[in-house]
Amino acid sequence: LQEKAKLQSINLAQQELIKMAQQTVMELSQTVVEKLKASRPGGKLTENEVKALGDALIEKTVAKMSGPTMKLLNSAGVDIIALIHGAAEAYIKA
């Protein structure tokens, strides 16, 4: 029974992380990406800009998470960065 509760907690923490990643993608899109694309011929971002956005995504998403939630995900061995990137890519493609 304890194991089931722990797994449920980990699942909820992962869902929270995914939700925060999606929210951050939306925020970055509205505050940074649209302006960058508008300033570029053809609306293409450079590799450095894409990398900087990825770094900002990680930083801002992690900052939104509570300490206990991050601790739970870390202790469960969740690859937080991969989960954030995966959630962001899925959200962008949707």
N, C-alpha and C positions, 0 to 999 in steps of 0.2 A: 504493500500500500504506500509506503514511504517513497519507494522507487517511482511509482506512478505519479505521485505528487511532484517529485523532483523533475521528472520528464515534462510534466505539464508546465511547471515553472520555467523550464528552459525553453519550451515552445513559445510561451507567452513573451519571454524576453527576446527571442528571435523575431517574433512578429512586431514587437515594439521597435526593434532596430530597423527592420524593413520599412516600417511606417515612417520613422524619422529620416531614413535615407531618401524615401520618396518625397517627403516634405522638403528636404534640403535640395534635391534636384529641382523641384519647382521654384524654390527661392532663388537658386543660382541662375536658373533660366530667366527669371524675371528681372533680376538685378544685374547680371553680368553677361550672360550668353547673348541675349538679344542685342545689347549695345555693341558687343564685340563683332557679332555677325553683321550688324548694320554698318560698321566702320570698315568692313573688308569687301574688296571686290569679289563678287560671287558668294559672299556670306560664309566663306570657309575659315575655320579657325586653324591656327598654326599648331604644330605638334607640342610646342612649349605651352601654348594656351590650354590645350586639352589636358596636358599633364598637370598644369596648375589648377585647373578645375577639378581634376580627380583628387589632388591633394586637399583642396578646399572642401570637397565633398566629405572626405574622411574626417578631417578636422572638425567641421561643423556638425556632422552627424554624431560623432563621439561626444562632442560638447553638450549635445541635447540629452544624452542618456544619463540616467541616474547612476551613482556609484555602485549601489548594490546590484543593479541589473548588469552592469559591465563586469562586475566581479563574478556573478553567476555564469555569464557567457564565457568568460576566461577560464573559470574552473571546470566548465564542461568541455573545454577544448574547442570551442567554436572559433572558426577562422573569421574574425569580425570584419577584417578588411575585405576578404573575398565575399562575404555576405552583403556588405554595403555595395560593393561594385556590382555584384549580381543583381541586387534589387534595383539599383539605379539603371542598369542596362535594360532590364525587363520593363521598367517604368517608362524609359525613353522610347523604347520600341513599341509600346502599347498604344 
